[in-house]
Amino acid sequence: MANILLFHHAQGLTPGMDAFADVLRGAGHTVTVPDLYDGHTFIGLADGVAYAQEIGLDTIEELGVRIANRFPQEMVYIGFSLGVIPAQRLAQTRPGARGAVLISACLPLGIYGDTWPADVPVQIHGMDADEEFVDSGDLDAAKNLAASTPDAELFLYPGASHLFADISLPDYDPEQAFALTRAVLEMLDRADGGPAGPAGE
């Protein structure tokens, strides 16, 4: 079974993030969901983004990396939107990564390395009319990653919701969230997570 670090989105560690982690745990995986916001959550995406900018995206990224260093290298990294920043960095730069799932965001390859590690499977999930995903360049980055990496999959879902897989938010789309979760579980079944890490936060 896989050992997973799941990084939350800009609205914080919502009940929906815990619910998603519980689904993965129910399939036998070990999941840690660190709180990068020190207990703060936000009803609206704009408020959450403003808080992240106040803290500093670099600070959030470095916190995610420091947390990862408490765990064995053989991890799968999952990020929702904002959480893609530490998840993608760790998957691309920390040796031993077993996989990555980037949800509703994707950074250009050149930020952390010119290529994606050949032995690290990656999935990118997003909605085809989500302005946050499509208009910000994330979709282009995702297409480039998928086209240039043998073990990369891009999943585009019909709809305009950004955080469509968080059951606690108005953006939640049960049909597409189910499809996303099924794809993630299939990838995790192929990933060797290695020995269990320390207790989650």
Summary of the structure (lengths in Angstrom):
residues: 201
radius of gyration: 15.1
end to end distance: 19.5
largest distance: 39.9
contacts: 729
relative contact order: 0.19
helix: 41%
strand: 16%
